[in-house]
Amino acid sequence: MSAGTVNKDGQGRVVSTTTHSEQVVNHQSKSSKAQARLAWLLISPTVLVLTIVILIPIAQSLCSRSSGGPGWRDDGFSSPPLSPSWA
């Protein structure tokens, strides 16, 4: 007899051999769905801030490079920064 089949016992009653754990395979409970939703809700501001902090300098660098702004030499490398006034 394979798991998940329905049989009759010796007295003619229907007996299911499927266990509860086999019925809920690949199904998340309401509490685990709520925990996953809460996790995404708590993590999303951090991911947003990190994305902004990472992308702003990259965008500034690309804009400066494409416009040929100060600090870029003809060979595509940036020139060293000027020495500070206190040095």
C-alpha positions as CSV (number, residue, x, y, z in Angstrom):
1,M,0.0,0.0,0.0
2,S,1.5,3.4,-1.0
3,A,1.2,6.5,1.1
4,G,-1.7,8.7,0.3
5,T,-4.1,5.8,-0.7
6,V,-7.5,5.1,0.8
7,N,-8.4,1.6,1.9
8,K,-11.1,-0.1,3.8
9,D,-10.3,-1.9,7.0
10,G,-11.6,-5.3,7.8
11,Q,-15.0,-3.9,9.0
12,G,-15.7,-1.9,5.8
13,R,-14.7,1.5,7.2
14,V,-12.7,3.8,5.0
15,V,-9.2,4.4,6.4
16,S,-6.9,7.1,5.0
17,T,-3.2,6.4,5.2
18,T,-2.2,9.9,4.3
19,T,-0.5,11.7,7.2
20,H,-1.0,15.3,8.0
21,S,2.6,16.1,7.2
22,E,2.2,14.7,3.7
23,Q,-0.8,17.0,3.1
24,V,1.0,20.2,4.1
25,V,4.1,19.7,2.0
26,N,5.2,23.0,0.4
27,H,2.6,25.0,2.2
28,Q,3.6,27.8,4.5
29,S,1.6,28.5,7.6
30,K,0.1,31.9,8.1
31,S,2.6,32.7,10.8
32,S,5.6,31.9,8.6
33,K,4.1,34.1,5.8
34,A,3.6,36.9,8.3
35,Q,7.2,36.5,9.5
36,A,8.5,36.7,5.9
37,R,6.4,39.8,5.3
38,L,7.7,41.4,8.4
39,A,11.3,40.5,7.5
40,W,11.0,42.2,4.1
41,L,9.3,45.2,5.7
42,L,12.2,45.6,8.2
43,I,15.0,45.0,5.6
44,S,13.6,47.2,2.8
45,P,14.6,50.6,4.2
46,T,18.2,49.3,4.7
47,V,18.4,48.0,1.2
48,L,17.0,51.3,-0.1
49,V,19.6,53.4,1.8
50,L,22.4,51.1,0.7
51,T,21.3,51.3,-2.9
52,I,21.3,55.1,-2.8
53,V,24.6,55.3,-1.0
54,I,26.2,53.0,-3.5
55,L,24.7,54.4,-6.7
56,I,25.2,58.2,-6.0
57,P,29.0,58.1,-6.1
58,I,28.9,55.9,-9.2
59,A,26.5,58.2,-11.0
60,Q,28.6,61.3,-10.0
61,S,31.8,59.6,-11.2
62,L,30.2,58.7,-14.5
63,C,28.8,62.2,-15.0
64,S,32.1,63.8,-14.2
65,R,33.9,61.5,-16.5
66,S,31.5,61.9,-19.4
67,S,31.5,65.7,-19.1
68,G,35.3,65.9,-18.9
69,G,35.0,67.7,-15.6
70,P,38.0,68.7,-13.5
71,G,40.1,65.9,-12.2
72,W,40.2,63.8,-15.3
73,R,43.3,63.5,-17.4
74,D,43.2,62.8,-21.2
75,D,44.2,59.1,-20.6
76,G,40.9,58.5,-18.6
77,F,42.5,58.4,-15.1
78,S,41.8,60.9,-12.4
79,S,44.4,63.3,-11.4
80,P,45.6,63.2,-7.8
81,P,43.8,65.5,-5.4
82,L,45.3,68.9,-4.6
83,S,47.2,69.1,-1.4
84,P,45.2,70.5,1.4
85,S,45.8,74.1,2.5
86,W,46.9,73.1,6.0
87,A,49.8,71.0,4.7
